[in-house]
Amino acid sequence: DERYAQGRGFITKAVKGCPPFFLTTPEDKEQAQQIH
């Protein structure tokens, strides 16, 4: 599915560009916010 492939590409770019907040647990997200 092309839409699925495009979605994965977007996620890969987002992960490389910035911390993947949308993939972390709430605990990890809080820690990341404290660091930045």
CORJOGI-V599602 format. One record per residue. N is the residue number from 1. RES is the residue in three letters. BURIAL is 1 if it has 9 or more other ideal C-beta (glycine too) atoms within 8 Angstrom, else 0. Layout:
# CORJOGI-V599602
n: (N,N)
res: (RES,RES)
burial: (BURIAL,BURIAL)
This chain:
# CORJOGI-V599602
n: (1,2,3,4,5,6,7,8,9,10,11,12,13,14,15,16,17,18,19,20,21,22,23,24,25,26,27,28,29,30,31,32,33,34,35,36)
res: (ASP,GLU,ARG,TYR,ALA,GLN,GLY,ARG,GLY,PHE,ILE,THR,LYS,ALA,VAL,LYS,GLY,CYS,PRO,PRO,PHE,PHE,LEU,THR,THR,PRO,GLU,ASP,LYS,GLU,GLN,ALA,GLN,GLN,ILE,HIS)
burial: (0,0,0,0,0,0,0,0,0,0,1,0,0,1,1,0,0,0,0,1,0,0,0,1,0,0,0,0,1,0,0,1,0,0,0,0)
